[in-house]
Amino acid sequence: MEFHNLFQEYQEEPLNRQVMLSLLKKYKRPNDKISELVKAGWLTILKNGLYIAGPESKLLRPESFLIANHLLGPSYVSMEASLSYWGFIPERVFETISVTVKAAKTYKTAVGRFSYRQASLPYYSYGIRSVALTPRQTAMIASPEKAICDKIVMTYGINLRSSKQVMDFLTGDMRMSEELFRGFNLDVMDTWIPEAPKKSSLQVLVKTIRSL
């Protein structure tokens, strides 16, 4: 019960090392106490120096998107994870892919796999939304338009040169409905293209959707 009360204020939040040392300041060897709490299932390690409440705590855990933001920052959730969140693709996503300005990286954790792709500024900064996942959790997530652009520019082998390729990619590979991607804000996407990788592919994408 002691640790349940101790961590309750921080449920739904990732706990960094600074917070943990503050919570355990009455212990002479807080690092040993952290290890003990992990072994007992009160804490779960995400990476060195970052934790969430463990299953034995019975506390609410943060959503995977918030975890993704904290594992490596700055970053935002994108590609299939974002498109699934916004309801643009039907599949459940088993890996959370994010975009960062830092080097690409992958974390395999007890609560899932989190991958990061690198993007340069200013392209990185476009199309990011701050979304309230719960009353206590807010995460940075790509808009549907940015998520599909990220999928194209950061996936090896995707090179769109014709309207047929665009439609095959959107409706076949991504299984998106035409009704949904017709609603993309194409004027905003146009403003990103000059700073984006694979400019020609994005130009063909926008031109194709605009012609529908």
Secondary structure, 3 states (H helix, E strand, C coil): CHHHHHHHCCCCCCEEHHHHHHHCCCCCCHHHHHHHHHHCCCEEEEECCEEEECHHHCCCCCCHHHHHHHHCCCEEECHHHHHHHCCCCCCCCCEEEEEECCCCEEEEECCEEEEEEECCCCHHHCCEEEEEEECCEEEEEECHHHHHHHHHHCCCCCCCCCHHHHHHHHHHHCCCCHHHHCCCCHHHHHHHHHHCCCHHHHHHHHHHHHHC
